[in-house]
Amino acid sequence: MALALNIVIIILALVTLYFLLKGGPKAATAPAGKPAGGSYTPLPQGEPVHHWTDGGRFQLEVLGESRYSDTIHTLAGQHGDAPADTHHKALLLPDDNNPYEDKAVAVFLSNQMVGYLAPKDAQAFRTMLARQEIAGQLTSTDAVIRGGHLYEGKRLAYAVLLDINVA
């Protein structure tokens, strides 16, 4: 009986050692054929079929995930300690192949991905596309990058805002 108990203890110790040496659970990898840590949408091709405007109000914020922060910082340009106020043309592309959001809309500035519309904004935007009979097509709007100024010795986050009203 003692021998069987010792064997069980040794087996448990070996299994525990195996999992300790192997490491913890691995982070989920990008879906097959998709670049890790980057855009899941191909770069926009062709010319936009429509240009949206909301009269320069810039009230729709792009969800700039952390993986796009370096790109947004570069596109903000040099602005010293003051906040950025850099204007760009934005391209908006419905992303039907996004593995995480079935109604995603990707946003590009200078042919670089900077984020996505929030899910409820993406749904409203897709409804606007359908009303204009341009569903799934590339469109554009004006954009501004604001923020990024120094506050108490730290650079604040940037925001990408679009001149489009999806309400």
N, C-alpha and C positions, 0 to 999 in steps of 0.2 A: 504494500500500500504506500509506504514511504517512497519507494522507487518511482511509482506512477506519479505521485505528487511532485517529486523532484523533476521528472520529465516535463510535466505540464508547466511548472515554473520556468524551466529553461526555455521551452517553446515560447511562452509569453514574453520572456525577456528578449529573445531573438526577434520576435515580431515587433516589439516596441523599439528595439535598436534599429531595425530595418526602416521603420517609419520616421524615426528621428534623423537618420542619415539621409533618407530620401528627400526630406523637406516637407513642408506643409502643402496644402492644396495650391494648385497652380491657378494663376489668373486666367480668365477666359481669353482665348485667342480670337483674333478677327476671323470672321467667316471666310471660307475658302475663296481665294481670288480677290479678296479685299485687302487693301494695305493696312497694316497695323498702325494705330496712332494717327491716322490721317483721314482724308476724305473718303467717304464711301460712295461718292457721286463722281462720275467722270467730269472733267472740265467742260464747261459749256462750249458748244460748237455753233457757229453761225451767228447771225445777227438777231437781236431781240425782235419779237413781233409786235411788242407794245411797250410804251414807256409810261409808267404810272407817276402821278404827282399828287401831293396833298398840300400844295401851295407853300412849300418850304417849312412845314411844321415839324418834321423829323421826330415823330412820336412813337414809331414802332421800333422797339429794341430787338436786335438780333441776339439769340442765345449764343454767346461766344464761349464755347467750352474752353477749358484750360489749354487743350492741345493747340488752339489757334492763337493763344495770347502773344507768342513771339511774332507771328505774322501781323497781327493787329498793331503791335508796338512798332514794327517796321513801317507799316503803312501810315501810321500817325505822323511820321516824319519828326524832324527836329523841332522841339518847342520849349526847350530849356525847362525851367521850373514851373512855367505857366501851363494851364490846361491846353490840350490839343483841340483844334477845331479844323480838321482836315476834310475836305470835300472830295468825294469819289463818285463814280458811276457804279452802281450795284447791279449785278445780274442775279436773277432769281430763277431757280430751276427746280421743278418738282422732282423729287427723288423717289421713284416708285420701287426701287430696289433696296432701299434702306432696311437693314435687318432689324432695326430697333424701333422704327416708327413708320407705319405704313402710309401715312399722309405727309411725310417730311417734305420740306422745301428748303433747299440749300441756298446759301447766300455767298456770292463771290465778289471781291473787290480786286481790281487789277489782275484778273484771272487767278486769284488765290482764294481758297475757301476760308471764310471767317466765321462760319457757324450756320445755324439753322433758325428758322422761325419757330417760336413756341408752338406746341401742338395745336392749341385752339386758334392761333393766328394762321397757322399753315392750313387748317381746315377752311377757315374763312377766305383765305387767299385762293385756295383751289376752287371755292364756290365762285369767286370773282372771275377766275379764268374761265370757268364753265359758262357763266353769263355772257362773257365776251366771245365765246366759242373758240377759245384758244387753249383749252385744257391740255396740260402736259407740255406746253411750249415755253421756250425761254423768253422772259420779259426783263425789263430793267426799271430802275428808279434811281433817284439821287440818294446819296448816303453821306453821312458825316461821322467821323470818329472824334469823340469828345472824351475828356478826362485825362488821366495819366499825369496829372500835375503832382508836384511834391507837396506833402503835408507832413509836418513834423519829421522831416528827414526820410520819409518813405514815399515811393511812387504809387499813387492810387491806380485803380483799375481803369481800363478804357471801356467805352461803350460804343457800339456801332448802332447808329440810328438811321432808319429808312424814312423817306418822304412818301409814305403810302399809308392810306387809311383802310384797314381791312374790316372795320366795324360795320 
